[in-house]
Amino acid sequence: MNVKADSSVYGLDQPCRALDSVASPTQNLFLLGSLSLKGKNQIYLLEHKEDSAFLECLAMWSHPYEIWSLHSCPATSHRELFFTINGNAAKKKTATLWDKTNGLTQGLDKVISLSDGTAIVTWEPQGYEVTSVLAITNGNLETIKLDAEGAVSSSIPIPTEQRIQTCSWDPHHTHYAVVCAGSTMYKADLRQKEVETVVPDAHPTILCSEYNPNKQYTLATTGVDGTVKFWDLRKASSSLRVVEAHNHWANAVKYNPHHEQLLLTAGTDRESAVKLWNLPTLSSHQSSDDRNSNDSLLKSISDFDDSVYAIAWSSAWLFASVSYKGKVMVHQVPKDIKYSILLSE
């Protein structure tokens, strides 16, 4: 583990594109999963210690398949639970739910595995009792009941032949979800079991979507065109804003869960694979009609020399990213930006 002036670095021994933070009121914890095409894979539990900026591996567990993504439960009451999306060339992707309660001493406990063909899992939004997840399984949007041993309570076909890339559960109206395939954004009504096309051509191919945690109806998407687009789903005939974020694919976008004017983006342009943005005019504090003069790129991280597929916030001021080659970096929001945001609230 290396510590630089403004970052902490940890090197994995295998390729990686799966990263998520662990909900914890007292620790900065991150889960990562490797994507090795040869041999066994690993799940890593890392802790960042803010007093020393030290990044330590607390545990490492073997995993039989390639891990394409990893999703930790957002509720602190169930922070021991997480899903892996796993598979290999000879096996369809599937989702496995793990319990790491005894992980430091006895290893992981496998809770359930979902159906073969499950490529995406989205946890029930924070603030609710976590009893369900949404899953994309063989082209269907399924609601999975975790308190019923993974039973499927509903299944909604998504009307597309394109590969479904992303699914986002509306944290403000939990009977809605957005599903993206190809260039098209769909909105699913989980109660009525209906799907409508919201935006037919959001990007040439959509790669990621995420709801604003504090501003209703607002969604960010990324695509292979390198842009991040912001949408008001009530009037989505055109985007609210287009940010030219990356020179190649924009793989991911993450809102800061506490201060949504702060966003992370990750891409495949090696010279600046991770970027931290301050976009107050798109936040719940200001109207999108205001001038853009306060919107800015705060930090461009160029230390990876590789593509980055996964980013995660651990706290209001701390975030992590991992390159495909397995380089993990943890950064903090610049102090002047932190104080400026706190003083403005």
BAGUKOL-260271 format. One line per 8 residues: for each residue x, y, z of C-alpha. Coordinates in steps of 0.5 Angstrom, whole numbers, plus 500, padded with zeros to 3 digits. Each point is the difference from the previous one (the first is absolute). Layout:
# residues N
X Y Z  ...
***
This chain:
# residues 345
500 500 500  503 507 498  498 507 503  500 506 496  499 507 502  493 500 497  498 492 499  501 493 503
502 495 495  499 492 501  502 495 494  496 494 499  503 494 497  495 499 495  495 504 495  494 503 503
494 504 498  496 499 506  500 505 506  495 502 505  500 503 507  497 497 506  495 504 504  504 502 507
499 505 505  507 500 502  504 497 495  502 501 493  499 493 497  501 498 493  498 493 496  504 498 494
499 494 495  505 497 495  499 499 493  505 495 498  499 495 494  505 495 503  500 497 507  496 502 506
497 507 501  500 504 507  496 504 504  504 506 504  497 504 506  504 506 500  500 505 506  503 508 499
502 503 507  499 507 499  505 502 506  506 497 496  497 499 493  502 493 500  496 495 496  500 493 503
498 493 497  495 497 506  498 494 497  501 496 493  495 495 498  501 495 494  494 500 495  499 495 495
498 504 494  502 507 497  496 506 503  497 505 496  497 504 505  499 501 507  494 503 504  501 501 508
493 501 503  499 507 502  497 499 506  505 501 506  495 494 504  502 495 494  507 503 498  502 492 501
496 499 494  503 501 492  499 497 493  505 498 495  498 499 493  504 495 498  501 495 494  505 497 495
501 499 492  496 493 502  495 502 505  495 506 499  500 505 505  496 500 506  500 503 507  502 498 507
498 503 506  506 499 506  500 501 507  507 503 503  498 500 507  505 494 502  504 502 494  506 502 504
501 493 504  496 495 496  499 503 493  494 502 496  493 497 501  496 499 493  493 502 501  496 499 494
502 499 492  495 504 495  498 497 494  505 499 494  500 505 495  500 506 506  504 505 498  498 506 504
498 501 507  498 506 503  498 501 508  494 503 503  502 507 501  502 503 506  495 502 506  496 494 499
500 493 503  504 496 495  496 494 498  501 500 493  504 501 494  499 502 493  503 495 495  501 500 492
500 492 498  499 498 493  497 507 498  495 500 505  500 505 506  499 496 506  498 502 507  503 495 505
498 499 507  506 498 505  496 499 506  497 494 496  506 497 498  501 503 493  493 499 497  498 504 494
494 504 502  499 504 493  503 499 493  499 506 495  503 499 493  504 505 497  498 501 493  507 500 497
505 496 496  506 504 503  504 498 506  498 503 506  505 504 503  497 503 506  495 501 505  498 505 505
495 500 505  497 507 502  501 502 507  495 505 500  494 496 497  502 492 501  494 498 496  505 502 494
506 498 497  504 502 494  503 495 495  505 501 494  502 496 494  503 502 494  499 508 499  493 499 503
498 502 507  493 496 503  496 502 506  497 494 504  494 501 504  501 494 505  493 500 503  496 500 493
506 496 497  500 505 494  506 502 496  500 507 496  506 503 496  502 506 503  506 502 495  501 496 494
507 503 498  504 502 507  507 498 498  502 495 494  501 495 505  498 502 508  505 497 505  498 502 507
494 504 503  499 503 507  494 504 503  502 506 504  499 498 507  497 507 502  496 503 494  494 496 498
499 498 492  508 501 499  504 495 497  507 500 497  503 495 494  506 499 497  502 497 493  505 498 495
500 507 498  504 502 506  494 504 502  496 501 507  493 502 499  495 503 505  493 498 499  493 503 503
496 494 499  494 504 500  502 503 493  505 496 497  500 502 493  506 503 501  506 500 506  501 505 505
507 501 499  506 496 496  507 500 503  505 497 495  503 496 506  505 495 496  504 500 494  498 492 499
494 496 504  497 503 506  499 494 504  497 502 506  497 506 504  499 500 508  497 506 504  502 502 506
495 497 505  500 506 505  502 506 495  497 498 493  504 506 497  506 496 500  500 494 495  505 495 498
501 498 493  505 494 497  502 498 493  505 497 496  504 506 498  506 498 504  503 507 500  494 502 505
496 494 501  497 503 507  497 507 501  497 503 505  495 506 499  496 505 503  493 502 497  496 504 505
496 502 494  497 493 499  499 499 508  494 501 504  503 506 502  499 504 494  496 500 494  503 497 493
498 507 497  505 503 504  507 502 497  505 495 499  506 504 503  501 496 507  500 494 496  507 497 500
505 494 499  503 499 507  505 495 499  502 495 494  504 494 502  505 498 495  504 495 504  497 493 498
502 500 493  494 495 498  493 500 500  496 501 506  493 496 501  498 501 507  500 506 505  496 501 507
499 505 505  502 498 507  498 506 504  498 507 498  507 502 499  504 493 498  500 496 493  503 494 497
501 498 493  504 494 497  503 499 493  499 493 496  507 498 502  498 500 507  503 507 503  496 503 506
500 507 501  496 504 506  500 507 499  497 506 505  496 506 497  504 506 500  499 504 507  499 506 497
494 497 496  498 497 507  499 506 504  497 504 494  494 495 500  499 499 507  500 508 501  495 501 494
495 495 504
***
